[in-house]
């Protein structure tokens, strides 16, 4: 990828995502009462909350413990773990490229 005539990334898409935004998006639906905001903040950064459907930004190394909490005590009905959207990664990448001297 080139920005303003400068090479900002030379490699595969997976490597770009890991470099620019290594955190995962964990989306889930709870079957019971949603936990308080403070309890959710212990799992990750809340990106979206729509009733029982919640999306968190979670560090890759924290995924196993977060999934354990969601499938155990919090009783999530469904669960999806995804990389960040490509648009977000590109926004971060070009933002960082513009900050470089």
C-alpha positions as CSV (number, residue, x, y, z in Angstrom):
1,X,0.0,0.0,0.0
2,X,1.2,3.4,-0.9
3,X,0.1,6.7,0.7
4,X,1.1,10.0,-0.8
5,X,3.9,8.3,-2.8
6,X,5.4,6.5,0.2
7,X,5.2,2.8,0.9
8,X,3.3,2.2,4.1
9,X,2.8,-1.6,4.0
10,X,4.3,-4.4,1.8
11,X,2.8,-7.7,2.8
12,X,-0.3,-9.8,3.2
13,X,-3.6,-8.6,4.6
14,X,-3.5,-10.8,7.7
15,X,-0.1,-9.2,8.6
16,X,-1.5,-5.8,8.0
17,X,-4.4,-6.4,10.4
18,X,-2.1,-7.9,13.1
19,X,0.3,-4.9,12.8
20,X,-2.3,-2.1,12.8
21,X,-5.1,-3.5,15.1
22,X,-4.3,-6.9,16.7
23,X,-7.4,-6.8,18.9
24,X,-10.4,-9.0,18.1
25,X,-14.1,-8.1,18.1
26,X,-16.1,-10.4,20.3
27,X,-19.9,-10.2,19.7
28,X,-22.4,-12.2,21.8
29,X,-26.0,-12.3,22.9
30,X,-26.8,-12.9,26.6
31,X,-29.7,-15.0,27.7
32,X,-30.1,-13.4,31.1
33,X,-29.7,-10.0,32.6
34,X,-26.8,-8.1,31.0
35,X,-24.0,-7.3,33.4
36,X,-23.3,-3.8,34.6
37,X,-21.0,-1.6,32.4
38,X,-18.2,-2.0,35.0
39,X,-18.4,-5.8,34.7
40,X,-18.3,-5.6,30.9
41,X,-15.3,-3.2,31.1
42,X,-13.3,-6.0,32.9
43,X,-13.7,-8.2,29.8
44,X,-12.8,-5.5,27.2
45,X,-13.8,-2.2,25.6
46,X,-17.5,-2.0,24.8
47,X,-17.9,-1.1,21.1
48,X,-21.6,-1.6,20.9
49,X,-24.5,-2.5,23.1
50,X,-28.0,-3.1,21.9
51,X,-30.1,-4.8,24.5
52,X,-28.7,-8.3,25.0
53,X,-26.4,-8.0,22.0
54,X,-22.9,-6.7,23.0
55,X,-19.7,-6.3,21.0
56,X,-16.3,-5.9,22.8
57,X,-12.8,-5.1,21.7
58,X,-10.6,-7.7,23.3
59,X,-6.8,-8.2,23.2
60,X,-5.9,-11.4,21.4
61,X,-4.2,-12.9,24.5
62,X,-7.3,-12.2,26.6
63,X,-9.7,-14.1,24.2
64,X,-9.6,-17.5,26.1
65,X,-10.5,-16.0,29.5
66,X,-13.2,-13.7,28.0
67,X,-14.7,-16.7,26.1
68,X,-14.6,-18.7,29.3
69,X,-16.6,-16.0,31.2
70,X,-19.1,-15.6,28.3
71,X,-19.8,-19.3,28.0
72,X,-19.7,-19.9,31.7
73,X,-21.1,-17.5,34.3
74,X,-22.5,-15.0,31.8
75,X,-24.3,-17.7,29.7
76,X,-24.0,-16.2,26.2
77,X,-26.4,-17.7,23.7
78,X,-24.1,-17.1,20.7
79,X,-20.6,-15.9,20.2
80,X,-18.5,-14.6,17.3
81,X,-14.8,-13.7,17.3
82,X,-13.7,-11.6,14.4
83,X,-10.8,-9.4,13.2
84,X,-11.5,-5.7,13.1
85,X,-13.2,-4.5,9.9
86,X,-10.8,-3.7,7.1
87,X,-12.1,-0.1,7.0
88,X,-11.0,0.4,10.6
89,X,-7.6,-1.1,9.9
90,X,-7.0,1.1,6.9
91,X,-8.1,4.2,8.9
92,X,-5.5,3.4,11.6
93,X,-2.9,2.6,9.0
94,X,-3.3,5.9,7.0
95,X,-3.6,7.9,10.2
96,X,-0.3,6.5,11.4
97,X,1.3,7.0,8.0
98,X,0.3,10.7,8.1
99,X,1.8,11.1,11.6
100,X,5.2,9.8,10.5
101,X,7.8,12.5,9.8
